């Protein structure tokens, strides 16, 4: 179903995410969150589950979201996945074992790059101007505070997995904003 929603074929009827009801997008994202939170260990270890393709579709779905609220919901999905990987890496390190997280590197780094673009006024100013930065919730946080915190948390999780990629992405986005990203090896 995720693949159907992210199909970018312009001739296909009903495949444009922005045409879907926001409640549907929210419920679908909630479904993905529940699926991952309860089954992530099975998904990641299942030989016949195409986890990389699933993450590619989730990436598309995330960055196709037309509203900040549904985008933030998608970030929760990424948080579930990244927290799982960070926890697994920590557990393996405590046992003196190395894990194979390289298969996720390119996708996670792509997520990082797009997320950094999403929070920068230089590349996403129009959308960022629409985020409420005055009204506070019960915890004293604005919509802006919440959005930035979610993004920073994800960047932190990526740094736990691939610290050099985060450093490179941040440096490049500020010093060389128009250059193509190249990973250090």
N, C-alpha and C positions, 0 to 999 in steps of 0.2 A: 504494500500500500504506500509506503514511503517513496518508493521508486515512481509510482504513478503520480504522486503529488509533486515530485521534483522534476518530472519530465518537462523539458523546455521546448518541446515541439509546439510551435505556434498554431498549428492546424488542429491540434487535439482539443476537443471541447472539454471544459471543466478541469483542465490541468494547471491553471494559473492560481497560485496560492493566494494572490491578492483578491481573487474573485470568490474565495471561500469565506463563509461566515466566520467571524473572529472567534465565536464560541466553539465552532468545530475545530479550528486550529488549536485553541487552548486545550480542548479535551483530547485531541490527538496527541499533542505534546505531553499532556499528563499521562496518557496511556504509555507513551515511549518511556517516560520517567519511571513509571511503575514497573514496566517490563524490565528495564535495565537494573533498577534497584533490587529487584527480586531474583533476577536471573543472570546478572553480569558474569559471575564465575562460570556458569554453564555456557553462556554465549562465547566467552573468551576461550574456553577450552574445547568447545565442540568442533570436531574436525569438519563436519559438514555444514556449519553455519558460516556464511561469508561475512565475517566480522569487518574486514577492511571495506568491502562494498557497502555494508550497512553504515559504517562511519562516513563514507563518502556521501551517501544519500542524506545522512543526518547533517553533514556540513552544508550541503546545498539547501536543505530545508531551513536550517538556522539562518543563513544569510539571505534567504528569499523572503523572510518575514517582513511584512509591510508596517508592523507596529512595534514600538519599543516593548510593550508588554509581552507580546508573543515571542519576541527576540529574547527577552530576559528569561522566559520559560524554557526556551531552548538552551540557554546557558546553564540552567539547572541540570539539564540532561548531560551536558558536557562535564559539569562538576561531578555528577555521579560517576561517570566513566573515569575521569582523571583521578578522583579520590581513590577509586578502586585500584588503578595502576600504581599510584603513589604508595598505597598501603601494601600492595603486593611487593613493590620494590623494597620497601622498608623491611618487610618480613624476610625476604630473601637475603638482604644485606645482613640482618641479624644472625642468620644461619650461615653466613659466609658464602652464599651462593650468588651467582649473577643471573639476572633475568634477561630475556630477549625482548626488549622494548623497541628495538630498532625498526621492527615492522610497522610501528605506529608513528615513527619520527616524522615522515613527510606529511602525513595528515595532521598531526598535532601541531607541527610548525606552520602549516597552512592556516590552521585555526588561529594560532597566535598572530600571524601576520594580518589576517582579516580583522581580528579583534582589535589590534592596535590601530588599524585604519579606522575602525568604527568609532573609537573614542577620541580621535583627533579631529579638531575643528577644520584643519586644512583639508581633510578628505571627506568629512561627514558633517560639516557645520550646520547644514540645513536641518538634518534630523536632530542633532544635538540641541539646537535652539528650541526645539519643541518640548524638550524634557523639563518638567516642572522643577524648579530649584528654589521654590519659596515655601510651598505648603508642606508641613511636616506631618509624619504619621505618629502613631502612639509612642514610638521609640525615639522621636525627635529627628528622624531622618527624612530627607526629601527624596523625591523620585530620582533626582540627579545623584544623590549620595548612594542610593541603592544600586543604581545602574553602574556607577563607577566601582563600587565595592565588589559587585559580582564579576566585573571584568578583571579587576585586580586579583581577586581570588583565583580566577582561572589562570591568569598569567603566573601567579605564584605556584600553582600546581604544575604548570608546564615547566617552570624553573626547577622544581623538584626532580623532574624527569630528564630535562634537557637544558641545563643552565646556560650553556654556551649559545644555544639557539635564541634564548630570551635576550641575552646580552647583545648578540648581533642584531636582532630585530629592533630592539630599542635604540641602539646606537645608529643603525642605518636609517630608521624612521625620522630621527632628529637631525643627523648630520648629512645624510644623502637621501632625501625623501623621494627623489625620482629615479633612484637606481634599482636595478633588479636585485632581489635578495640572493645571497650566496652563503651557504653554510660553511663555517670553518671546519676543517678536518685536520 
